[in-house]
């Protein structure tokens, strides 16, 4: 089995750099060669709830994903802390295109798979992060059933959009020192410790995730891979059926 993994693209607008780079990833030789595309959260900087307006706003991205599914690939999509509670949107897209739901799998929680005999954890990364109590409280709130019901059934799109933009802005301001430096050794070391914690908690050898925004390839009795903040690192993970590699988008787009 061959697959690619990516996270933390943070697409804001239809024609921004993040969108351009993400489309380059989707059209890369490695993605075309893969059977599975793992989207490990925060693909969008703001996508909360199943509002059709998100499909209309980011139609180019969604149509590209649909084309890959129709070409025989499977997408496994994880909630991040910027894009969540949108399973309703995915189901709507699949129903309109007549695509079976198992071809675009939507995950609320981490996933453990056997990769060539090695138990491997796929996750956004905030689920395994240690030493961040305030964030865990915040995450529990935004992922709650109350917020899910409000975002999907009660609050209109423009209100969700405005609230989400303000929350996203405050989150970036709150974490700018910790997460904007893609070579931040403090954050990188913390997520390496989080990797060791995840190995024990989930009984896995390898961990592939995002969230930290720090590019990493760490091997200690198992492998921890993180593509970092994609618009900055322009790097994604590729498994060719035998080994992992971190691939740099060949043609940089400025």
Buried (B, 14 or more C-beta within 10 A) or exposed (E): EBBBBBBBBBBBEEEBBBBBBBBBBBEBEBBEEBEBBBBBBBBBBBBBBBBEBBBEBBEEBBEBBBEBBEEEBBBBBBBBBBBBBBBBBBBBBBEEBEBEEEBBBBBEEBBEBEBEEEBBBBBBBBBBBBEBEEBEEBBEEBBEEEBBEBBBEEBEBEEBBEBBEEBBEEBBEEBEEBBEBBEBEEBBEBBBEBBBBBBEEBEBBBBBBBBBBBBBBBEEEBBBBBBBBBBBBBBBBBBEEEEBBBBEBEEEEE
